[in-house]
Structure formats: C-alpha cells, structure tokens
Amino acid sequence: MRWRGGRRSGNVQDRRGRGGMIAGGGIGAVVITIIALLLGVDPDTTMMSGGGTPAGEVAPGAPDQFRGVDDEADMISVVLADTEDTWNAIFAQQGATYREPELVLFEDVVHSACGMAQSAVGPFYCPADEQVYLDLSFFHELSERFGAPGEFARAYVVAHEVGHHVQTLLGISDDVRAAQARSSQRESNAIQVRMELQADCLAGVWAHHAQRERQVVEPGDIEDALRAASAIGDDRLQRETQGRIVPESFTHGTSAQRMQWFSNGFESGNPDRCDTFAM
C-alpha cells in the first residue's frame, strides 16, 4: 500500500501506555472474542466494530516510547486521513457535511462512552462518542494467527470501522438498533450481519476512491483485504474453534459474504450499492 508521505490525520488519540494492564491480552484476548461471538454476545451491539501533519511526524503528546519509531500507528493515521478525504467528498456531493470520527489507539483496556472495553473485543466503533478504538495487537493476531498479513488488510479493518461511523451519520445505526429491540435473538443476529456486511461494502467504497483519486493500491493489496475479510467470517471462525457451523448465531457474515460485499463496494465506488438490507 502506498501510504508513506500521505497526510496524517489530526483525529488520532494515542492512549497507549496510559491504562492498566489487563491479563489475557494478545492471543488469549482474541480467543475470548471468538468465544463471545459464538455464544451470541456481540461486541458491536453498543460498540460497532480536521487537518493533519505529514506522515513521519509525531503528534504532540505521544508517549516517548512511540515517538518516531511507530510505523504501524503512522500508517493507521494516514489511512484514517484518506477515509476523511473520501467521505468528505462523497457527503459533499450529496449536499451534506461529513463529521470526522476520532481514532483512539489503546493497549489492553480502554474507557469509551460505550463503557470499558478490553482488547478482546477487537477494533470497535462507539456511536455514543463517534470514535474508533483500536489496539494494534489485533493486527499481529490477524497476520500470525489468521493468515491475513499486509498493510492493506489493516487498512480494510480501519475502513470497516469508519463504515460504522458513516452508518451512524446516515441514521442507519439507529434504525438497526430499533429493529433489533423488537426482534428475537436469531432475528437480531441476522440484522447485525447485514449491518456488518454493509460496513464491509463501505470499506470497499473507500478503497475504490482511494485508488482512483490517490493511487494507493499496489499489486496484491485487494487480495490482502479479501483475505482479511475471509479470515474473520463467522463460518470460518466457528469451524476452526468448535468444529461446526451454527448459522443462526452469525453476527458478521460468512467469509464469502464479507469478501463479496467488500468487492461490491470496491468495484462500484457507490454507497448506494451497499444496501445489504434489501438483499
């Protein structure tokens, strides 16, 4: 992914090194997340999974141990800035104003307007404070445990969470929560799947415009994103952790669905092609 030299977002908070350490981080944390999903406990029920400085500079206030040596955080800041450019332009075309989210980097545990969360929940979006929360250790698990390496795989994850922010701004999130409140657990899970697949599609929309306007995609990047989408499909996770698939417990969609909806967004570049609720 071509990101070096790109604009760095001014909407990143680095809270790493500021919180208490919680036992069970790393691989154990990811396993806890998977178990929670298999039991029907969705981390995204309340947390949905301005200008800037040039890439390579360190935001004021960053802890000393991360200053000047943190390429991974730098890349995430550039990706966030790129999503800002994309969604500002798309909203402006519709005569609307895009309100940029903040991205919070944390380690192990973080306090958000949606409550306290551990790294076990994975990256998530909190609609109550319009912030994306990310523990960078998730990317190492994505690469080493689930076989989805590559910078663009990480960019896809960030763009997916920003997709949840777009849903919030458009009022989709409120409609979904209202529908879930009057539904059975099985129906609520099915609605959540559509919500997550739409965020995948919106991530693809970002990738389309990032490539068309700024040529950030290198050979193999889209394959990396699709590999990441496949790696965190409900069917694959269930098969690998419990040896059987329980479709009614899905909350994010199958590997095939996640890849297909990201592809729909990338190929069309049109948010209107992301109506997963009409499928």
Buried (B, 14 or more C-beta within 10 A) or exposed (E): BBBEEBBBBBBBBBBBEEBEEBEEBBEEBBBBBBBBBBEBEBBBEBBBBEEBBEBEEBBEEBEEEBEEEBEBBBBBBBBBBBBBBBBBEBBEEEEEEBEBBBBBBBBBBBEBEBEEBBBBBBBBBBBEEBBBBBBBBBBBBBBEBBEBBBBBBBBBBBBBBBBBBBBBBBEBBEBBBEBBEEBEEEEBBBBBBBBBBBBBBBBBBBBBBBBEEBEBBBEEBBEBBBBBBBBBBBBBBBEEEEEEBEEEBBBBBBBEBBBBBBBBBBEBBEBEBBEBBEE
